[in-house]
Amino acid sequence: MEPVRFRITEAARMAGVSASTLRLWEAQGLIEPIRTASGQRLYSREQLDRLQEIAWLRREKGLNPPAIADRMGREDASEAPAGAAADVSAREVPVGLKMRRLRQAAHETLEDVAQATAIPVSVLSTFERTSVGLSFKALHELARHFGTTVAAISGQEDHDGRESLVRAGAWATWPPTSPGVTVQALARGQTLMECHRFQLAPGASSEGTYEHEGEEFLHILSGSLEIVLDGDKFFLLEAGDSFYFESRRPHAWRNASEQETVVVWINTPSSF
């Protein structure tokens, strides 16, 4: 299938700048468009991603062209699959970079993903660069869009053994994405159950309702947690309480206490 190419007017609109700005960035060595035999400028999906990042660095960070070139050069080096980078385990790759690779493998632009998930382009762009800024709900929606799970992206499935012994305090921690939410794996590997330990700061929440296939069980170790099912059923769980529900029911949650809440949370099958 012929790769998608964007004309300069289309690329400029998607990047939120003018066509003359794209010509200036080209002169400054920040982008090198594809040239047709007639001299027309065309941009690939990957180049469109680069344009959107340049625009963000210029607008939000106030970087000048040399600083942008330096930063993006370092990012390009960190993404290289060959050499020493190939020896880095999947767990050490930033989750935002993993999402960018998934998107590029799917041949989708940031705008394509934004339209499919209702997550703003600016939020997606920031997440791909920094691995932060997504709500728990948005992170789940993004994983589902790419046909994977949050657990898989976190590196939880790296372990291949039939059994998994995790000593107290030796939990593998998911890359931090949502403010106040720390998720630790209580079992490693491609298991039928996803077993996690959630540490929730006061006020931490899913920041919206989400749903997926499977069943969920949670046990409150400390603090309290408010669960909302189907948008109108509220459950306040205190330390020592346990709760089960079907994951396909729309659900949201929030730490309703003024102290940290710790929860053992189990999903089955591996769908989260």
N, C-alpha and C positions, 0 to 999 in steps of 0.2 A: 504494500500500500504506500502511495506517495506521501512523504512526510508533510505535515501542515506548515505552511509558511505565511507570515503576516506582512502586509505592506506597511510602510513607514507610518501612514496615518492610523492604521489599526493598532500597531505596536505603541505608538505615542498615546493613543486614547487609553489603552489598557494599563500603561505605566503612569498615567495621570499627568503627562507633560505634553509639550508641543513637539511637532515634527522638527522644528529648528533646534530644539534642545537635544534631540537624538543625534542630529548632525554634529552639534557641538561636542557631545560625549564621544562621538566617533573620532573627531579631530583630536580630542584629548587622550585617545587610546583606551577608553573605558569599555568600548564595545566595537566589534568589527562585524557589520552585517554581511549577509550573503549578497553577492552581486550577480544579477542576470547578465546575459550577453548584451542587453541594451543599456546596462548600467543601473537598473532599478534596484533599490535596496529592499531586501527581504529579511525577515527575522524568524528563527526557529523558536519552538516552545522553550528550549533551554535558554536561548538568548532573551526571550521575553521575561523569564524568571530573573535573569541578570539585570535587565532594565528596571524591573520593579524593585529590586534590591538597591540599585544605585539611587533610584528616586527616594526610597525610604531613608537611606544613609544621608542623602543631601538634605531632605526635609526635616527628619526627626533628630538626626545627630549633628547636623550642621557641618559635615565633613567637606573639605575641599577635594578637588579631583585627585591630587597625589595621595591624600589620606585614604580616599575610597579605593584607589588602585592597590595600595598596600594592603588594606584590610581584605579585599576580595582575593588578592593573590594568596594570602595566608589561608583563606577559606578553601580555595581551589586545591592547595597543597594538602589540606587536611582531608579532602574528599578523595584523593588519589587512591585507587584500589591496589596499586602495585607497591613493591618494595616493603618498607617497614610497616606501612599502614595495613598490609594484608595480614600481619601477625597480630593485630589488635583484635581482641575478642569482641563479639557483637555487643556484649554488655557494656563495653567501654565507649561505644559509639553513641554520641548524644542522640536522644530520642527525636529531637527536631530534625537532625540530619537523616535519621532513618525514615522519617515521614517524607522528607524531600525526595529521597531515593525511591520510595514507593510511588510517589506522585510522578516522578520522571519516568519510572518504569511503565506506568500506566499511560504515558504520553498525555498528561493533563496539565493545564495551566492552573495557576492559583485561582483564577476566575472560574474555571471549570469546577474545582473542588468547592469553592465558595457557594456556587449555585446549587450544588448537590447536597451540601451539608448545612447551609444557612449560617456558616461561620464567615465573618467579614474577611476580605482579602488581607487587610492590614493586620488582623490578628493571626491569620495563617502565616503570613510572611514573617512576622515577629517570632512566632513559635519555631519555624524552621531554622531561624538564625540562632535563637537563644534557648530553645527547649522549655520556655516558660510562657505563661500568659493564657493558657487554655484552661477553661473550667473542666471539672471532672466529666460533666455531661458532654462537652465538646470533644474531649479527648476520645471518649467512647464512640461518638458519632464518626470521628475521623478514622478510627481503627476499623469500624464496621464498613465504611465506604471503601476502604482498600482491601476488604475481605480478610482481615486479620483480627487479632484481639490485643487489648492493652497489655495483657500479661506477656504475650509473645514479643511485642515491641520492647518491653522492659528488659528482656533477656531471661525471663523466668524459665523458658523452655530449653535453655542451653544444656541442662543436665540430662543425660540419657539413661541413667541407671533405673532399675526396676524398683529400687527402694531409695528413700531420701531421709537421711537423718540430719536434722538441723538443730544444733545445740542452742541453749538459751543465750540470747543476745547476739547470735551469729547470723541473724536473718539478712538475706540480700534485700537491699532497699531499692525500690523503683526510682528511676530518675525523677527528681522533683519537678512537678509541672503546675499543680494547683496550689495556691497559697494556703498554708495551714494544714495540708493533707500529706501525711507520710504513710506510704504503703510498703509493708515488708512481707516477703514470701516466707511462709511457714513450711512449704514443701517445694522442692525444685523438680523440674522435668516436665515432660508432656503427660500430665496426669489427667484423669477423668474429673478430678476435683481441683479447683483453684483455691488454695488455702492461704489466707492473708491475715495480717495484723495491721489494722488501721490505727494510726495515731492522729487525732483530730484536734487542732487548736480551737479555743473558744470561737464560735461563730463560723468555723469552717463548714463547707457544705458542698453538695454536688452542683450547685448553681444551676439547677434546672432538672427537669424530669427526663428520664431515659428508660429504655426497655430493651430486652434481648431475650433470646431463647434460654431455657434452663430453669433451675431452681436455686434459691439462696437460703442460707442459714447464717445467722449471726448471734453472737453471745457478747454481752457488754461486760468487760472486765472492770472498767472504772468510768466515772462520769455519766453522761446520759446522752441519748440520741433520739432525735425526732425523725420518724419515718412517715412519709406521705405516700399512700397507694391510690391509684386511680384518680388522683387530683382532689379527692374529698374525704379520704379516710386517714385519720391522724393517729399515730401510735407513739407514745412517749416511753422509751425504754430506759430503765435505770440499771445501775451496776447489779449483775447477777441475772438479769433478764435475758431470755433467748427469744428469737423470732425467726419464723420461716415464711417464705412467700414464693410464688411463681414469678420468675424474672420477666416474663412477657407482660406482666402488669406494669403500667407506667409507675415509676417510683422515683422518689427524691429523698434526700436526707440532709440533716443539719445537726451539728453539735449544739444542743440546746442549753448547755451548762456554762458556767463561768470558769471551768477548769478543763484541762485536757481530757478527752474521752478516748479510751482504748477499746477496740472491738476486734474480736476474732470473726472473720467474715469468710464464708465458704460459698463458692459458686460451682455448680455442676450442671451440664458438662462444661468443658473449658470454652466458654463463650463470652467471657468478659475481657 
